[in-house]
Amino acid sequence: MATYVIGDIQGCYRTFRKLLRKIEFDATKDRLWLVGDLVNRGPRSLETLRWVFKHRDVVQTVLGNHDLKLIACDAGVSEPRRRDTLDDLLKASDRSELVDWLRRQPFLFEEGPIILVHAGLLPTWSMKEARGYAREAAKVLRSADYAEVMREALKLEVVWEEDLRGVARWRGLTDVFTQMRMCTKDGMPSYEYNGPPEDAPKGEKPWFALPTPDRDLHTIVFGHWAALGLHIEPGIIGTDSGCVWGGSLTAVRLPDIAVFQERFAE
């Protein structure tokens, strides 16, 4: 039995299946953890989400920003943009079943010392706070009025602060979990820059490069940052190696941190 974490698939279904063959994934005994962004921008979002849903008993995913985009489009509170590739999924007969399952997935998954998130955790948060905030954000998305919350949240531009309330608070939390790459030196999220860390604006650092209250016993696994690429250091595993941009899809086997990659296949 093995557990594999796979980076942002984003609808790159053929690459995903090739990678599964490379790691000899066996759904009868292995487990698969996904860092979110299952869909969008790649050519086969529908096939990807159908596969994940079919194997949901052995797959654990967290929500990414492109997953939220799909949920918002399904709810009618957002429209696909020019580069989005969600049309087949939004026209599918099983769309409601797939999206309803997706919106009930967490923003943070934890097992033993491993923390799975899409983008990252704010350095100023303790792990207890991060768990609580993730549950809070997920509860809203699973509620009956989630569509209206998403509609209003899309109108806002906020940066997380503890005293945020209502829709602004949900927007602030979900941006951290699904959008963050950089932070200011005092640990506040910054969303403008998405390039490689070495070219970051002065005064900003990757969120994982700043001191944290109590994460010494954890390893945080994340995706979202294609320009960072595969990034492994003590306590940190970044898995987004830019498959949808012509790079590779990465799988990391836990706990020995063995790395497997497959180049993008149309």
ChimeraX attribute file (.defattr): number of C-alpha atoms within 10 A of each C-alpha:
attribute: neighborCount
match mode: 1-to-1
recipient: residues
	/A:1	9
	/A:2	13
	/A:3	18
	/A:4	24
	/A:5	24
	/A:6	28
	/A:7	32
	/A:8	30
	/A:9	32
	/A:10	27
	/A:11	25
	/A:12	25
	/A:13	24
	/A:14	17
	/A:15	22
	/A:16	27
	/A:17	15
	/A:18	17
	/A:19	22
	/A:20	19
	/A:21	11
	/A:22	13
	/A:23	16
	/A:24	10
	/A:25	18
	/A:26	14
	/A:27	13
	/A:28	9
	/A:29	10
	/A:30	14
	/A:31	20
	/A:32	23
	/A:33	21
	/A:34	27
	/A:35	29
	/A:36	31
	/A:37	27
	/A:38	27
	/A:39	30
	/A:40	27
	/A:41	19
	/A:42	22
	/A:43	20
	/A:44	21
	/A:45	25
	/A:46	24
	/A:47	17
	/A:48	24
	/A:49	22
	/A:50	16
	/A:51	14
	/A:52	19
	/A:53	17
	/A:54	12
	/A:55	14
	/A:56	14
	/A:57	12
	/A:58	17
	/A:59	19
	/A:60	19
	/A:61	25
	/A:62	25
	/A:63	26
	/A:64	29
	/A:65	21
	/A:66	22
	/A:67	21
	/A:68	21
	/A:69	22
	/A:70	26
	/A:71	24
	/A:72	22
	/A:73	17
	/A:74	21
	/A:75	17
	/A:76	13
	/A:77	16
	/A:78	16
	/A:79	14
	/A:80	16
	/A:81	9
	/A:82	7
	/A:83	9
	/A:84	16
	/A:85	21
	/A:86	25
	/A:87	14
	/A:88	14
	/A:89	24
	/A:90	19
	/A:91	11
	/A:92	11
	/A:93	10
	/A:94	12
	/A:95	17
	/A:96	15
	/A:97	11
	/A:98	19
	/A:99	21
	/A:100	13
	/A:101	13
	/A:102	22
	/A:103	22
	/A:104	16
	/A:105	17
	/A:106	23
	/A:107	28
	/A:108	24
	/A:109	18
	/A:110	13
	/A:111	8
	/A:112	8
	/A:113	12
	/A:114	18
	/A:115	21
	/A:116	26
	/A:117	27
	/A:118	32
	/A:119	28
	/A:120	27
	/A:121	27
	/A:122	25
	/A:123	23
	/A:124	17
	/A:125	16
	/A:126	15
	/A:127	18
	/A:128	9
	/A:129	12
	/A:130	19
	/A:131	17
	/A:132	13
	/A:133	20
	/A:134	19
	/A:135	14
	/A:136	17
	/A:137	20
	/A:138	21
	/A:139	13
	/A:140	18
	/A:141	20
	/A:142	17
	/A:143	12
	/A:144	9
	/A:145	10
	/A:146	17
	/A:147	21
	/A:148	14
	/A:149	19
	/A:150	23
	/A:151	16
	/A:152	13
	/A:153	19
	/A:154	14
	/A:155	10
	/A:156	12
	/A:157	10
	/A:158	15
	/A:159	17
	/A:160	19
	/A:161	13
	/A:162	8
	/A:163	7
	/A:164	15
	/A:165	11
	/A:166	9
	/A:167	18
	/A:168	22
	/A:169	21
	/A:170	22
	/A:171	24
	/A:172	22
	/A:173	26
	/A:174	25
	/A:175	21
	/A:176	21
	/A:177	26
	/A:178	26
	/A:179	21
	/A:180	25
	/A:181	28
	/A:182	28
	/A:183	22
	/A:184	16
	/A:185	16
	/A:186	12
	/A:187	19
	/A:188	19
	/A:189	26
	/A:190	20
	/A:191	14
	/A:192	10
	/A:193	15
	/A:194	18
	/A:195	15
	/A:196	13
	/A:197	15
	/A:198	9
	/A:199	10
	/A:200	14
	/A:201	13
	/A:202	8
	/A:203	10
	/A:204	21
	/A:205	21
	/A:206	22
	/A:207	24
	/A:208	17
	/A:209	13
	/A:210	17
	/A:211	13
	/A:212	17
	/A:213	10
	/A:214	13
	/A:215	16
	/A:216	10
	/A:217	9
	/A:218	17
	/A:219	18
	/A:220	20
	/A:221	27
	/A:222	30
	/A:223	31
	/A:224	29
	/A:225	25
	/A:226	22
	/A:227	13
	/A:228	20
	/A:229	19
	/A:230	22
	/A:231	15
	/A:232	12
	/A:233	8
	/A:234	9
	/A:235	16
	/A:236	17
	/A:237	20
	/A:238	25
	/A:239	29
	/A:240	29
	/A:241	27
	/A:242	25
	/A:243	26
	/A:244	24
	/A:245	11
	/A:246	12
	/A:247	17
	/A:248	26
	/A:249	28
	/A:250	27
	/A:251	29
	/A:252	23
	/A:253	18
	/A:254	13
	/A:255	10
	/A:256	7
	/A:257	13
	/A:258	10
	/A:259	16
	/A:260	17
	/A:261	22
	/A:262	18
	/A:263	18
	/A:264	21
	/A:265	17
	/A:266	12
